[in-house]
Amino acid sequence: MDYLRKLKSLNMQITYSQYGLLAQYYSQISPLILLRYYDDAACVLRKMCLDTKAPHLSSTLPPTLPWKFNKHVQPNKGLTRQGNGNSEELRCVIAVIRHGDRTPKHKVKLNVTEEKLLNLMLKHNGGKPRAEMREAPAFLPGCESDSDPEDLEHAEKLRQVKAVIEESRSGLKILITGKEGKPKTKILNVVCKQFKFMEKKLLLITVSIITNLVFTIHILYRNSNTWNPTWTSRAAIEAEDAASVSCSGHGRAYVDGIGVLGGKQPSCECNNCYTGKDCSILLSDCPVNANSGDPLFLEPFWMRQAESSAALVSGWHRMSYIYQDGTYMSEALETVIRKLHSVVGNAVTDNRFVIFGSGSTQLLAAAVHALSLTNSSSSGPARLLASVPYYAMYKEQAEFFDSVHLKFEGDAFAWKNSERNDNTTQVIEVVTSPNNPDGKLKRAVLDGPNVKTIHDYAYYWPYFSPITVPADEDLSLFSLSKTTGHAGSRFGWGLVKDKTVYENMKRYITLSSMGVSRTTQLHVLQLLNVVVRDGGDNIFHFGHETLKKRWETLNKVLSLSTRFSLQKIKPEYCNYFKKVRDFTPSYAWVKCERPGDANCYEIFREAKITGRDGKVFGSEESFVRLSLIRSQDDFDHLIDMLKKLVLQEGVEAHSI
């Protein structure tokens, strides 16, 4: 609605400048009218943007802007939204700039009878006694009139004409109307000179345009091998098309989804317990998936970083087996990884070899293989150990590969206190810190010349744990899965001090996969560049705050229960956040306290909560692991089911 066109409701003042130019000033415009106009314009723009890019959010926002305009906002104070009072970061400014009612007309009338000017009028208007010319040129410097000083009226008008032409560098309209009267030859000569200048200017512009066209055509035809800069258009359109599918906020559409090959828009892939074409239907009595460690809690962050994190891959990208330096590793990516650890302060990279693998799973196998080869003892295969509760993959890999050089022996504490610990048998201990499943910082249990240690630091990031000291170990492993949340990219890296161990690990990875996919390395490079760009502030603060809120919610529910308990970890000082903070682990390590609840996993499964059995981690069946890093839908569903489970203990519903 154009409120400023309602001029009758406004006070208006009209004045004339010294050149006789009409000017309009609105002396009193209601602030309410101005604010309402721009508020409405902002709402319209917001709705247009959301309808295009996030239609599922469009209907959830109020039709009017909830800004507080009750008093003047100082330049150093941010706007706050009504309702929650939380300050918000300004990411974008869209300016709505409108014209006034109409541009005031600059009008000067001058009666002339000059024969040359009248002929010019007839020439440009087919012999009719009226002609209009637009885009008048600027007034020629030094072009003055020596008109009769006694004719003060025409002399004053001449000065006005001169002022208008000098002021209005473009967009000036000159109206020539024939009328009989006393000739004013000298005045008209000034105007005629302006038209001659205009003709010269038009000629120069025409020559310039033709010259540029000639050069452009010459360059294009001479360089016939020039790439078409629009070859990325189709890929960009496909990516935007998939991203624009909202799936009601309970799913995602992907460029490689079902239906894409048929030329259709990719279909929605719904979150757990949601279904329907647009994932808008919540299934009743659907079991919660709290088993998987998919780090989908970081997905909203990357959706906000859509532009900066995107990487377009050409059809000819890195087709060779190797990089230019003859290796399977991107030198640029190695540099960014070293910078990442320096920024976070969670690992020492000086005097370390960096090695890439297809996730920490492959790196773990490579490390165990490399360390088992250094066994100079004749007492048989090296023993692989980990303190309970340990990550089940260690045992599963060792038993699956069934190497003559390695045997899994279980708990490191049990080995230390047993007779088998003879200080001669070669031992490889895997230390996971923070630990999976309980999130505690751990140290090696065993030591001695016969002991070699692999440190798994997959979870040693500010989301999950305080960064107490930089890891300074002989062999440390990290995973992209828990660094950025991209578990499906299957990328990890290791920091290795010993060159022999590094070479043996590299040989294992070369023979098993010939390195990591070059396309994956490009993707990881782009992602980690986003992380280190601001020192990790955005992603680590986002991730930590997300998990902090989830732990607060979980603790509130289970604190009312006498049947279930959570792991307790004492807060520590975090060098990254520069403060003492709580641990916010990836998983809840829940214990069933009742003697009759022998199998905690089954107790939760009957309550339609699928966790991971404690015995998988070498622990007791009275424990179950619940994942807290999946999507927000998964977490909300988990909390709903936990509330129902706790209510069975007789807890009042209003207290949860």
URCORKA-V180857 format. One record per residue. N is the residue number from 1. PHI is phi in radians with two decimals (NA if undefined). PSI is psi as a letter, one per 30 degrees, with the letter a starting at -180 (* if undefined). D_FIRST is the distance of its C-alpha to the first C-alpha in Angstrom with 1 decimal. Layout:
<<N:PHI:PSI:D_FIRST> <N:PHI:PSI:D_FIRST>>
This chain:
<<1:NA:k:0.0> <2:-1.65:j:3.8> <3:-1.23:f:6.0> <4:-1.29:f:9.0> <5:-1.41:f:9.3> <6:-1.46:i:10.4> <7:-1.19:f:13.7> <8:-1.13:f:15.8> <9:-1.56:g:15.0> <10:-2.00:l:16.0> <11:-1.48:k:19.6> <12:-2.26:k:20.5> <13:-2.09:k:23.8> <14:-2.07:k:25.4> <15:-2.34:l:28.5> <16:-2.09:k:30.8> <17:-1.39:l:32.3> <18:-1.18:f:36.0> <19:-1.70:g:35.5> <20:1.41:g:33.8> <21:-1.52:k:30.4> <22:-1.26:k:27.4> <23:-2.30:k:25.2> <24:-2.21:k:22.1> <25:-2.32:k:21.4> <26:-1.54:j:18.9> <27:-1.39:e:21.4> <28:-2.41:j:19.5> <29:-1.90:k:15.9> <30:-1.03:k:15.3> <31:-0.99:e:15.7> <32:-1.09:e:13.7> <33:-1.11:e:10.5> <34:-1.09:e:11.3> <35:-1.11:e:12.3> <36:-1.15:e:9.5> <37:-1.04:e:7.1> <38:-1.27:e:10.1> <39:-1.06:e:11.0> <40:-1.10:e:8.0> <41:-1.10:e:8.8> <42:-1.11:e:12.4> <43:-1.13:e:12.2> <44:-1.10:e:11.0> <45:-1.12:e:13.7> <46:-1.06:e:16.2> <47:-1.13:e:16.0> <48:-1.07:e:16.4> <49:-1.14:e:19.4> <50:-1.20:e:20.9> <51:-1.06:e:20.7> <52:-1.45:e:22.6> <53:-1.84:f:25.1> <54:-2.56:i:25.4> <55:-1.06:f:24.1> <56:-1.23:f:26.5> <57:-1.65:f:24.6> <58:-1.02:e:21.0> <59:-1.36:f:21.6> <60:-1.55:f:23.5> <61:-1.66:l:20.8> <62:-1.16:l:18.6> <63:-1.23:f:15.0> <64:-2.12:l:14.2> <65:-1.36:k:16.0> <66:-1.53:h:19.3> <67:-1.51:l:19.8> <68:-1.61:j:21.7> <69:-2.08:g:20.2> <70:-1.19:f:22.5> <71:-2.53:l:24.5> <72:-1.13:k:24.7> <73:-1.65:k:25.5> <74:-1.19:l:28.6> <75:-1.03:f:28.7> <76:-1.61:g:31.5> <77:-1.99:k:29.9> <78:-1.44:l:27.9> <79:-1.31:k:24.9> <80:-2.13:k:26.1> <81:-1.44:k:24.5> <82:-1.23:k:24.9> <83:1.97:e:27.6> <84:-2.06:f:30.1> <85:1.25:g:30.1> <86:-1.38:k:31.2> <87:-1.31:k:30.4> <88:-2.22:k:29.0> <89:-1.37:k:29.7> <90:-1.38:j:26.9> <91:-1.83:f:27.2> <92:-2.71:k:24.2> <93:-2.18:k:21.5> <94:-1.91:j:18.5> <95:-1.57:k:17.1> <96:-1.92:j:13.5> <97:-2.01:j:14.3> <98:-1.95:l:12.1> <99:-1.42:l:13.7> <100:-1.32:a:13.8> <101:-1.11:e:13.1> <102:-2.70:l:16.3> <103:-1.21:k:19.5> <104:-1.02:k:22.1> <105:-1.37:k:24.9> <106:-1.68:j:28.3> <107:-2.21:k:30.6> <108:-2.30:k:34.4> <109:-1.79:k:36.6> <110:-2.49:j:40.2> <111:-1.45:k:42.8> <112:-2.39:l:45.3> <113:-2.35:g:48.2> <114:-1.08:k:49.3> <115:-1.10:e:50.9> <116:-1.09:e:49.8> <117:-1.22:e:46.2> <118:-1.13:e:46.4> <119:-1.10:e:48.0> <120:-1.09:e:45.2> <121:-1.07:e:42.7> <122:-1.14:e:44.7> <123:-1.12:e:45.1> <124:-1.60:f:41.4> <125:-2.32:g:40.4> <126:1.08:h:43.2> <127:1.49:f:45.1> <128:-1.43:l:42.2> <129:-1.40:h:42.0> <130:-2.80:k:38.5> <131:-2.54:k:37.5> <132:-2.18:k:34.5> <133:-2.24:k:34.9> <134:-1.90:l:32.2> <135:1.02:h:32.7> <136:-1.23:k:35.3> <137:-1.30:l:37.6> <138:-1.15:l:38.1> <139:-1.19:k:40.6> <140:-1.19:k:44.2> <141:-1.06:k:45.8> <142:1.41:g:48.8> <143:-1.53:j:47.9> <144:-2.02:l:48.7> <145:-1.97:k:49.7> <146:-1.96:h:52.9> <147:-1.14:l:51.9> <148:-1.00:j:53.9> <149:-1.10:f:53.3> <150:-1.29:f:54.1> <151:-1.49:i:51.0> <152:-1.10:e:48.7> <153:-1.09:e:45.8> <154:-1.28:e:45.6> <155:-1.11:e:46.5> <156:-1.13:e:43.5> <157:-1.14:e:41.2> <158:-1.07:e:42.8> <159:-1.11:e:41.9> <160:-1.17:e:38.3> <161:-1.03:e:38.4> <162:-1.05:e:39.9> <163:-1.11:e:37.4> <164:-1.10:e:34.4> <165:-1.14:e:36.0> <166:-1.17:e:36.9> <167:-1.31:e:33.4> <168:-1.64:i:31.4> <169:-1.15:f:33.0> <170:-2.62:l:30.8> <171:1.32:g:28.3> <172:-1.52:k:30.5> <173:-1.88:k:31.0> <174:-1.93:k:34.4> <175:-1.88:k:35.0> <176:-2.00:k:38.6> <177:-2.15:k:39.7> <178:-1.29:k:43.3> <179:-2.77:k:45.0> <180:-1.26:k:48.6> <181:2.98:a:49.8> <182:-1.23:k:51.8> <183:-1.08:k:51.7> <184:-2.21:i:50.0> <185:-1.05:e:51.4> <186:-1.21:e:51.2> <187:-1.16:e:47.5> <188:-1.18:f:46.7> <189:-1.08:e:48.7> <190:-1.10:e:46.2> <191:-1.13:e:43.3> <192:-1.10:e:45.5> <193:-1.09:e:46.4> <194:-1.12:e:42.7> <195:-1.18:e:42.5> <196:-1.11:e:45.7> <197:-1.12:e:44.2> <198:-1.09:e:41.1> <199:-1.10:e:43.4> <200:-1.14:e:45.3> <201:-1.13:e:42.2> <202:-1.06:e:41.0> <203:-1.10:e:44.4> <204:-1.09:e:44.5> <205:-1.09:e:41.1> <206:-1.06:e:42.4> <207:-1.09:e:45.6> <208:-1.09:e:43.8> <209:-1.09:e:41.7> <210:-1.07:e:44.8> <211:-1.08:e:46.8> <212:-1.11:e:44.2> <213:-1.09:e:44.1> <214:-1.08:e:47.9> <215:-1.12:e:48.1> <216:-1.09:e:45.5> <217:-1.08:e:47.4> <218:-1.08:e:50.6> <219:-1.13:e:49.5> <220:-1.11:e:48.2> <221:-1.35:e:51.3> <222:-1.24:e:53.7> <223:-1.71:i:52.3> <224:-1.21:f:52.4> <225:-1.62:g:52.5> <226:-1.09:k:49.1> <227:-1.23:k:47.1> <228:-1.33:j:43.9> <229:-1.20:f:41.2> <230:-1.78:g:39.2> <231:-1.21:f:42.0> <232:-1.51:f:40.0> <233:-1.04:e:37.0> <234:-1.10:e:38.4> <235:-1.10:e:39.3> <236:-1.14:e:36.0> <237:-1.12:e:34.2> <238:-1.10:e:36.6> <239:-1.13:e:36.1> <240:-1.15:e:32.3> <241:-1.10:e:32.6> <242:-1.18:e:34.9> <243:-1.18:f:32.9> <244:-1.37:f:29.7> <245:-1.40:j:31.6> <246:-1.37:f:30.7> <247:0.94:h:33.5> <248:1.01:g:31.7> <249:1.38:g:32.7> <250:-2.11:g:36.3> <251:-3.13:a:37.7> <252:-2.46:l:37.4> <253:-1.94:k:37.6> <254:-2.21:l:39.8> <255:-1.17:f:40.4> <256:-1.85:g:44.0> <257:-1.34:l:43.1> <258:-1.13:k:44.4> <259:1.74:f:43.0> <260:-1.15:e:42.2> <261:-1.11:f:45.4> <262:-1.49:g:44.3> <263:1.40:g:41.2> <264:-1.70:l:39.0> <265:-1.17:k:36.5> <266:-1.03:k:38.5> <267:-1.48:l:38.8> <268:-1.32:k:38.3> <269:-1.92:j:41.2> <270:-1.41:k:40.8> <271:-1.14:l:41.9> <272:-0.98:k:44.9> <273:1.36:g:44.6> <274:-2.03:k:41.4> <275:-2.59:a:41.4> <276:1.74:l:39.5> <277:-1.02:e:37.8> <278:-1.98:g:35.0> <279:1.01:h:37.2> <280:-1.67:f:35.4> <281:-1.83:k:38.6> <282:-1.59:k:40.7> <283:-1.30:k:44.4> <284:-1.43:k:46.3> <285:0.98:h:49.5> <286:-1.50:k:48.9> <287:-1.11:k:51.2> <288:-1.42:k:49.7> <289:-1.63:j:50.6> <290:-1.97:g:51.6> <291:-1.63:e:54.4> <292:-1.24:k:52.8> <293:-1.71:g:52.0> <294:-1.05:j:49.0> <295:-1.44:h:47.0> <296:-1.31:f:43.6> <297:-1.13:f:42.3> <298:-1.61:f:41.4> <299:-1.02:e:39.3> <300:-1.04:e:35.9> <301:-1.09:e:36.9> <302:-1.25:f:37.6> <303:-1.19:e:34.4> <304:-1.26:f:32.6> <305:-1.75:h:35.0> <306:-0.99:e:34.3> <307:-1.29:e:34.2> <308:-1.25:f:37.0> <309:-1.67:f:39.3> <310:-1.28:k:39.1> <311:-2.37:j:42.2> <312:-1.53:k:42.4> <313:-1.87:k:46.0> <314:-1.31:l:47.5> <315:-1.18:f:50.0> <316:-1.97:g:52.7> <317:-1.20:k:52.0> <318:0.79:h:55.3> <319:-1.30:f:57.5> <320:-1.31:l:60.7> <321:-1.14:e:62.4> <322:-2.18:l:62.4> <323:-1.45:l:60.5> <324:-1.09:f:61.8> <325:-1.47:g:63.9> <326:1.51:g:65.7> <327:-1.84:l:64.2> <328:-1.74:g:62.0> <329:-2.11:k:59.7> <330:-1.31:k:56.7> <331:-1.13:e:57.7> <332:-1.11:e:54.0> <333:-1.18:e:53.5> <334:-1.05:e:56.6> <335:-1.09:e:55.4> <336:-1.17:e:52.1> <337:-1.12:e:54.0> <338:-1.09:e:56.2> <339:-1.16:e:53.2> <340:-1.03:e:51.6> <341:-1.16:e:54.7> <342:-1.17:e:54.9> <343:-1.17:e:51.3> <344:-1.38:e:51.8> <345:1.34:g:55.4> <346:-1.81:f:56.7> <347:-2.83:k:59.4> <348:-1.53:k:61.8> <349:-1.95:f:61.6> <350:-1.14:k:64.2> <351:1.00:h:67.4> <352:-2.22:k:65.9> <353:-1.50:k:65.6> <354:-1.82:k:62.3> <355:-2.28:k:62.6> <356:-1.75:l:59.9> <357:-2.58:l:60.2> <358:-1.41:i:58.4> <359:1.42:l:57.3> <360:-1.18:f:59.5> <361:-1.08:e:61.4> <362:-1.20:e:63.0> <363:-1.13:e:63.5> <364:-1.10:e:65.3> <365:-1.10:e:67.7> <366:-1.15:e:68.3> <367:-1.16:e:69.0> <368:-1.06:e:71.4> <369:-1.07:e:73.1> <370:-1.13:e:73.5> <371:-1.27:e:74.9> <372:-1.22:f:77.3> <373:-1.26:f:78.8> <374:-1.46:g:79.9> <375:-1.23:j:82.1> <376:-1.66:f:85.6> <377:-1.39:l:87.2> <378:-1.75:g:89.5> <379:-1.49:g:88.6> <380:1.92:a:86.2> <381:-1.19:l:82.4> <382:-1.20:l:80.0> <383:-1.75:k:78.5> <384:-1.74:k:74.7> <385:-2.32:l:73.6> <386:-2.73:k:70.6> <387:-1.38:k:70.4> <388:-1.30:k:69.2> <389:-1.38:k:66.4> <390:-2.11:l:65.9> <391:-1.20:k:63.5> <392:-1.11:f:65.0> <393:-1.06:e:64.5> <394:-1.05:e:67.4> <395:-1.20:e:69.9> <396:-1.09:e:68.5> <397:-1.13:e:68.6> <398:-1.06:e:72.2> <399:-1.27:e:73.4> <400:-1.23:e:71.7> <401:-1.30:f:73.1> <402:0.85:h:76.4> <403:-1.33:k:77.6> <404:-1.25:f:81.2> <405:-1.65:f:80.1> <406:-2.59:k:77.9> <407:-2.51:k:78.0> <408:-1.39:k:75.5> <409:-2.01:f:77.2> <410:1.62:b:74.4> <411:-1.26:k:74.0> <412:-1.19:e:74.8> <413:-1.12:e:76.0> <414:-1.12:e:78.4> <415:-1.14:e:79.8> <416:-1.08:e:80.3> <417:-1.63:g:82.4> <418:-1.74:l:84.3> <419:-1.24:f:87.6> <420:-1.21:f:86.0> <421:-1.37:i:84.5> <422:-1.75:g:87.5> <423:1.14:g:85.8> <424:-2.11:e:86.9> <425:-1.14:k:84.8> <426:-1.22:k:81.7> <427:-2.20:k:78.5> <428:-2.09:j:74.8> <429:-1.84:k:72.5> <430:-1.78:k:68.8> <431:-1.98:j:66.8> <432:-1.77:j:63.2> <433:-2.53:j:61.3> <434:-1.04:l:58.9> <435:-1.39:k:60.7> <436:-1.91:j:59.6> <437:-1.98:f:59.5> <438:-1.69:f:59.7> <439:1.37:g:57.8> <440:-1.48:k:60.6> <441:-1.28:k:61.7> <442:-2.20:l:65.1> <443:-2.16:l:68.1> <444:-1.13:k:71.0> <445:-1.56:e:73.7> <446:-1.78:l:76.5> <447:-2.60:l:78.0> <448:2.18:l:81.1> <449:-1.16:f:82.2> <450:-1.64:g:81.9> <451:-1.91:k:78.2> <452:-2.12:k:75.2> <453:-2.19:k:71.7> <454:-1.93:k:68.3> <455:-1.79:j:65.3> <456:-1.66:j:62.3> <457:-1.88:h:59.3> <458:-1.00:e:56.6> <459:-1.80:g:54.9> <460:-1.53:i:55.5> <461:-2.36:l:51.9> <462:-1.06:f:49.8> <463:-1.08:e:47.9> <464:-1.77:f:51.1> <465:-2.62:l:53.6> <466:-1.10:k:54.2> <467:-1.56:j:55.4> <468:-1.44:e:58.6> <469:-2.55:l:60.6> <470:-1.26:k:60.3> <471:-1.14:k:62.4> <472:-2.25:i:65.5> <473:-2.08:l:67.4> <474:-1.24:e:69.5> <475:-2.56:j:67.3> <476:-2.20:k:63.7> <477:-2.06:k:61.3> <478:-2.37:l:57.5> <479:-2.29:k:55.0> <480:-1.13:f:51.6> <481:-0.91:e:50.9> <482:-1.73:f:50.8> <483:-1.53:e:49.6> <484:-2.07:f:46.2> <485:1.65:f:46.3> <486:-1.57:i:47.0> <487:-1.13:e:50.0> <488:-1.25:f:49.8> <489:-1.32:f:50.4> <490:0.90:i:53.9> <491:-2.44:k:54.5> <492:-2.60:l:56.6> <493:-2.56:l:58.7> <494:-2.20:l:61.9> <495:-1.96:j:63.3> <496:-2.15:k:67.1> <497:-1.53:e:69.6> <498:-1.44:k:72.7> <499:-1.19:e:73.0> <500:-1.12:e:75.3> <501:-1.10:e:73.0> <502:-1.06:e:70.0> <503:-1.14:e:72.0> <504:-1.19:e:73.0> <505:-1.14:e:69.4> <506:-1.12:e:68.3> <507:-1.15:e:71.0> <508:-1.05:e:70.0> <509:-1.21:e:66.4> <510:-1.11:e:67.5> <511:-1.28:f:69.8> <512:-1.57:f:67.4> <513:-2.60:g:64.2> <514:0.92:h:64.7> <515:1.49:a:62.1> <516:-1.67:k:58.4> <517:-0.81:k:56.1> <518:-1.16:e:54.8> <519:-1.17:e:51.4> <520:-1.08:e:51.4> <521:-1.10:e:52.4> <522:-1.11:e:49.5> <523:-1.08:e:47.1> <524:-1.12:e:48.7> <525:-1.01:e:48.6> <526:-1.13:e:44.8> <527:-1.13:e:44.4> <528:-1.22:f:46.8> <529:-1.09:e:45.2> <530:-1.12:e:42.0> <531:-1.14:e:44.1> <532:-1.42:f:46.0> <533:-0.98:e:43.2> <534:-2.04:g:42.2> <535:1.29:g:45.6> <536:1.41:g:44.6> <537:-0.99:e:42.4> <538:-1.10:e:39.4> <539:-1.25:e:41.4> <540:-1.28:e:44.1> <541:-1.19:e:41.9> <542:-1.06:e:39.7> <543:-1.11:e:42.8> <544:-1.14:e:44.7> <545:-1.12:e:41.8> <546:-1.09:e:41.4> <547:-1.24:e:45.1> <548:-1.06:e:45.4> <549:-1.14:e:42.9> <550:-1.15:e:44.8> <551:-1.19:e:48.1> <552:-1.09:e:46.9> <553:-1.15:e:45.7> <554:-1.12:e:49.0> <555:-1.10:e:51.2> <556:-1.11:e:49.5> <557:-1.28:e:50.4> <558:-1.35:f:53.9> <559:-1.18:f:54.9> <560:-1.52:f:55.2> <561:-1.73:k:57.6> <562:-1.82:f:61.4> <563:-1.61:e:61.9> <564:-2.20:k:60.0> <565:-2.37:l:59.8> <566:-1.92:l:58.1> <567:-1.12:k:59.6> <568:-2.00:k:59.7> <569:-2.28:k:59.3> <570:-1.24:k:59.6> <571:-1.05:l:56.8> <572:-2.39:l:57.7> <573:-1.32:k:56.4> <574:-1.85:j:54.1> <575:-1.21:f:54.5> <576:-1.37:e:51.2> <577:-1.49:f:49.0> <578:1.03:h:51.5> <579:-2.89:l:52.0> <580:-1.36:k:53.9> <581:-2.51:l:52.0> <582:-1.38:l:52.7> <583:-1.35:k:53.5> <584:-2.27:i:50.8> <585:-1.12:l:52.8> <586:-1.22:f:51.7> <587:-2.30:k:53.7> <588:-1.62:k:54.8> <589:-1.74:j:58.6> <590:-1.68:k:59.1> <591:-1.98:k:62.5> <592:-1.50:j:63.6> <593:-1.48:f:65.7> <594:-1.25:k:67.4> <595:-1.03:e:70.9> <596:-1.34:f:70.3> <597:-1.59:i:67.3> <598:-1.15:e:69.4> <599:-1.95:j:66.9> <600:-1.15:e:63.5> <601:-1.01:e:61.9> <602:-1.21:e:62.9> <603:-1.06:e:61.6> <604:-1.28:e:58.1> <605:-1.11:e:58.4> <606:-1.14:f:59.2> <607:-1.54:g:56.0> <608:1.11:h:54.1> <609:-2.16:j:53.7> <610:-1.67:j:55.3> <611:-1.84:a:56.4> <612:-2.21:k:59.3> <613:-1.04:k:62.8> <614:-1.08:e:64.5> <615:-1.18:f:67.7> <616:-1.08:f:65.9> <617:-1.68:g:65.7> <618:1.35:g:69.4> <619:-1.76:a:68.7> <620:-1.48:l:69.4> <621:-1.29:f:67.9> <622:-1.37:g:66.6> <623:-1.98:l:63.7> <624:-2.51:k:60.6> <625:-1.74:k:57.9> <626:-2.04:k:54.2> <627:-1.37:k:51.7> <628:-1.99:g:48.7> <629:-1.95:g:47.1> <630:-1.40:a:45.7> <631:-1.15:l:42.0> <632:-1.12:e:40.0> <633:-1.03:e:40.4> <634:-1.11:e:44.1> <635:-1.16:e:44.3> <636:-1.05:e:42.3> <637:-1.14:e:44.5> <638:-1.07:e:47.6> <639:-1.10:e:46.6> <640:-1.04:e:46.0> <641:-1.23:e:49.5> <642:-1.14:e:51.2> <643:-1.06:e:49.9> <644:-1.10:e:51.5> <645:-1.18:e:54.7> <646:-1.21:e:54.8> <647:-1.08:f:54.2> <648:-1.17:f:57.4> <649:-1.48:g:59.3> <650:1.61:g:58.2> <651:-1.23:k:55.5> <652:-1.24:k:53.0> <653:-1.08:e:49.6> <654:-1.23:f:47.6> <655:-1.47:f:49.4> <656:-1.62:*:48.1>>
